[in-house]
Amino acid sequence: MHLKIAGIVLKQKKSIGEQKYLTLLTSQKGIIDAKLRIFGKMNKNISRNINVLGYYYFDIFDGNHGYIVDSAEIIESFFNLRYCPKKLALAQYFCELTYLFVPSKQRALRHLNLLLNSLWLLEKNIYSHDFIKCVFELRLLSLSGYMPNLVGCKICCNYEKETMFYVPFRGELICSDCLENINQKYDIYI
C-alpha cells in the first residue's frame, strides 16, 4: 500500500553500504522507522537531500517488512538552524524528546505541530532560546499526559484564593491557608 504523507525527519542512520534508515514523525502514523529505497543514480541524489530536521512530503510504501521511502519532496528545511550551534543543539534536543514521548504508529498531529512551530520560532529568533525550550518541554509533557493538577487547592479544593503555591515535586496547588496549617501542624516548609 502506498502512502503520501507529510513528516519531519527526527533521526537518520546509515547501515553498512549506502542504505539509509529514517525515523519520521508524521501526523497520521506518529513515529515510524523507514528504509530509504535507492535505485540507480537518480535516487542517490534524492537520498543525499533528505536531512534531519527537514519537513517533507514522503511517498512511502507500507510493505511486509516495514515502511520504505520511495521519494520525498521538501516542504521546509529549517536550514538556517545549522548556522548557530546553540540553535542546532536545541533543535536536536527537541527531536530527541519528541522521539521519546510520542507513541509509535498512532496519530500525532499535535506533537508534529508543536515541533514544527518550535523549530520555526527558533529559526526566526522571535523569542529567546530558553523561553522556547521551556514552552516546548511543558507543552510536550502536557500532550503526553503529565499535566499537573492546577484546578484548585489539593487539600480544601478552593480555586478562588488570591495566593496559591505550586508544589513542583507533587504537581499540585496549595492555597495559603492550607500551607500555613501544614507548616504549623508538621513544622515543615513546602
C-alpha positions in Angstrom: 0.0 0.0 0.0 1.4 3.4 -1.0 1.0 6.4 1.3 1.6 10.1 0.5 2.3 11.6 3.9 4.0 14.7 5.4 6.6 14.2 8.1 9.7 15.5 9.7 12.9 13.6 9.9 13.9 13.1 13.6 16.8 10.7 13.1 18.9 9.3 10.3 21.3 6.4 10.3 23.3 4.5 7.7 23.9 0.8 7.6 26.9 -0.9 6.0 27.0 0.3 2.4 24.7 3.2 1.3 21.4 2.1 2.9 19.8 4.9 4.9 17.2 4.4 7.7 15.0 7.4 8.7 12.9 7.9 11.8 10.0 10.1 10.9 7.3 11.9 12.8 4.1 12.1 10.8 0.6 13.3 11.8 -1.3 10.2 10.8 1.1 7.4 11.8 3.1 9.0 14.6 6.7 7.9 14.7 7.7 5.4 12.1 11.0 3.9 11.0 11.5 3.7 7.3 14.2 2.5 4.9 15.2 4.7 2.1 14.9 2.9 -1.2 17.8 3.5 -3.6 17.6 2.6 -7.3 20.2 4.0 -9.6 22.0 7.3 -9.5 18.8 9.4 -9.7 17.6 8.2 -6.3 21.0 8.5 -4.8 20.7 12.3 -5.3 17.3 12.3 -3.6 18.8 10.4 -0.6 21.5 12.9 -0.2 19.0 15.7 0.0 16.9 14.2 2.8 18.3 15.6 6.1 17.4 15.6 9.8 15.1 18.5 10.7 13.7 18.5 7.2 9.9 18.5 6.7 8.9 16.6 3.6 6.0 15.1 1.6 7.0 11.4 1.6 5.9 8.7 -0.8 6.0 5.7 1.4 5.4 2.0 0.6 3.9 0.0 3.5 5.3 -3.4 2.9 5.6 -6.7 4.8 9.0 -5.8 6.2 8.2 -2.2 7.3 8.0 1.2 5.6 10.1 2.1 2.6 10.5 5.7 1.4 10.3 5.9 -2.4 10.6 9.7 -2.8 10.5 12.9 -0.8 9.5 16.5 -1.7 10.7 19.2 0.6 8.3 21.5 2.4 10.6 23.2 4.9 14.3 22.5 5.6 15.0 24.7 8.7 18.4 25.1 7.2 19.2 28.3 9.0 19.3 26.4 12.3 22.6 24.9 11.1 24.4 28.3 11.3 24.1 28.5 15.1 25.4 25.6 17.2 23.2 26.5 20.1 20.1 26.5 17.9 21.1 23.3 16.2 21.7 21.6 19.6 18.3 22.8 20.9 16.6 21.6 17.7 18.2 18.1 18.1 17.1 18.1 21.7 13.5 18.8 20.6 13.7 15.9 18.1 15.1 13.6 20.8 12.4 14.5 23.3 9.7 14.1 20.6 11.1 10.6 19.8 10.9 9.6 23.4 7.5 10.9 24.2 5.4 10.3 21.1 3.9 6.8 20.8 4.7 4.8 17.7 2.2 4.3 14.9 -0.5 6.5 16.5 -1.9 9.9 15.4 0.5 12.7 16.4 -0.8 15.8 14.7 -0.5 18.0 17.9 3.0 16.7 18.6 4.1 17.4 15.0 2.6 20.9 15.1 4.4 21.6 18.4 7.7 20.5 17.0 7.3 22.4 13.7 6.2 25.6 15.5 9.1 25.4 17.9 11.6 24.9 15.2 10.1 27.8 13.2 10.3 30.1 16.3 13.8 29.0 16.9 14.9 29.7 13.4 13.2 33.1 13.2 14.6 34.4 16.6 11.2 35.6 17.7 11.7 34.5 21.4 14.7 33.6 23.4 16.1 30.1 23.3 15.3 29.4 26.9 11.7 30.5 26.6 11.1 28.3 23.5 12.8 25.4 25.3 10.6 25.8 28.4 7.4 26.1 26.5 8.2 23.1 24.3 9.0 20.9 27.3 5.9 21.9 29.2 3.6 21.5 26.2 5.1 18.2 25.3 4.6 16.9 28.8 1.1 18.1 28.7 0.4 16.4 25.4 1.9 13.2 26.8 -0.4 13.2 29.9 1.9 14.6 32.5 -0.2 17.6 33.3 -0.1 18.9 36.9 -3.3 19.5 38.8 -3.8 23.2 38.6 -7.5 23.4 39.1 -7.6 24.3 42.8 -6.1 23.6 46.2 -5.3 19.9 46.7 -6.4 20.0 50.3 -9.5 22.3 50.5 -10.5 22.3 46.8 -10.7 26.1 46.8 -10.0 27.6 43.4 -10.6 31.2 44.1 -7.9 32.1 46.6 -5.7 35.1 45.8 -2.5 33.4 46.7 -1.8 29.8 45.6 1.5 27.9 45.8 2.7 25.4 43.3 4.4 22.3 44.7 6.5 21.1 41.8 7.6 17.7 43.2 3.9 16.8 43.7 2.4 18.7 40.8 -0.3 20.3 42.9 -1.6 23.7 44.1 -1.9 24.5 47.7 -3.7 27.7 48.9 -2.0 30.0 51.5 -4.4 28.9 54.4 -3.7 25.2 53.9 0.0 25.9 53.6 0.0 27.7 57.0 -1.9 24.7 58.5 0.5 22.2 57.1 3.5 24.2 58.3 2.1 24.6 61.8 1.0 21.0 62.1 4.1 19.4 60.8 6.6 22.3 61.3 7.8 22.0 57.7 8.1 24.3 54.8 7.0 23.0 51.4 
